[in-house]
């Protein structure tokens, strides 16, 4: 982006922030495990459907405003992970390592199975406007050698 485009984006984004009322209670309903690339895995806590709808509504409002100022929105929110909080990201090796040991498939499935077990065992957790998010469990993950 040019400096002018960045300044235009900042102006539009600040205007949207000033006009949008943010009042949202987040409840995280479950954990998900995503194999994002051959060498990366992300564990996320997903917010409930009510928060998904509200966050998506805000996202659409912002996108409409950006487009009305000729600022492109290249990736739609619906094409991404659901709204979430990242709990853990794991990366192996270099970004484009051809080495088999750097491929997450070797043990990513075992990690994702353990994450699903933890998610089912612990259920919903959440916040109010004044409470911090606290994850009170630590999944035990055993990485095969």
N, C-alpha and C positions, 0 to 999 in steps of 0.2 A: 504494500500500500504506500501511496505517497503521503507526505506529511499533511497535506490538505485533506485527504481522505480519512486519515486517522483523527484529525481534529473534528471533522464532520461527524464521524461515528461517535466520538466522545461527547459532543454536543447533544446529539440525538439520544444517546444512552442516558446521559445525565437528566435530560428532560423527562424521559420515561420513568427514571427512578423517582424523580420529584413528584410525578403525577400518579404513581401507583401506590396504593395502600397495601402494605405487607402485614398481614395478620394471619398466621398459619400455625397450627399445631401439627407437628410431625409425629406420626406413628409408623415405625418400621415393622413391616409384617413378616418379613422373611429374609434370609440370605440367599444370594445367587452366586454361582461361580461361572465366570466367563473365560474361555480360552480365546483371547483376543487375536493373538498371532501365534505362529509356530513356537515362539519362545517366551510368551507372556501369558500370565493368568491373573485375573482380578477377582477379588471377592468383594461383593457389594451388599449393603443392607438396603432393601427396597422400601420406599414409603407406600403407605396404603392408597387405595383407589381414590379416596376423596382428595388427598394431597396431590396425587398424580393429575387429577382433573384441574385443580386450581393452578398448579405449576405449569401445566400445559396451556391453560388459558392465558397466563402471564407471558409465556413464551410466544404464543400466537400474537398477542398485542404488540410485543416488542418487535417481532418479525414484520408485522404490517407497517409499523412506524418506520423501521429501517428501510423497507422496500419503497415506502412513500418518499423517502429521501435518496432514492437511487443507490442504496447500499445493499448489495446482494446478500442473500442468505443461502449459502452453498449447501448446507446439510440440514435437512428437516429433523426436528426433534423426534418425530415418530420413527426415523430410521436409526436411532441410537438406542443405547441402553435406557431402561426406564429411569425416572428420577431416583436418585440413590445417594448414599454416602459410601465412599470407598473405605473398606475396612483394611484391605491388604492388597498390594500388587507384588507379583513375583516375576522377575525377569531373569532369564538364563543367557549367559554368554553375550556375544556382541549382537548388534541389531540384525545382521543378516548372516549369522554364522552357519556354515554348511555342516558343522560337526554334529553328529547324531546326539551327543551328550547335551547339546544345547537345545534340544527339541522338547518342549513341554509335554508332548504326548506320552513320553516315557513314564511320567508319574502324575500328570495333570488330572487324569480321570480319577485316580485314587484320592487326590485332594478334594476334587469336586464331590465325590461320594461322601467324604467326611463332613464337608460343609453342609450338605443336604441333611445329614444326620443331626448335626448341631442345630440347624435351623428348625427342624421338626421338633426337637427336644425342648427348645427354649421359647418358641412362639413369639408373640408380639411384644415389642418394647417401644417406648416413645417418649415424647417430651410435651411439656406445656411451654408457654411463652417464657417462663422464668426458670424452668428446670433444664439442666444440662443433659445432653445425650450421654448415657452411660451404658456401655456394653459390658455386662457382668459375667461374661464367659470367655474362656480362652480355648479355642479348639485345639486338640492335640493332633498334630499332623506328623505322620511318620513318612519320611522320604526314602523310597527304596534306593539301595546303592547300585 
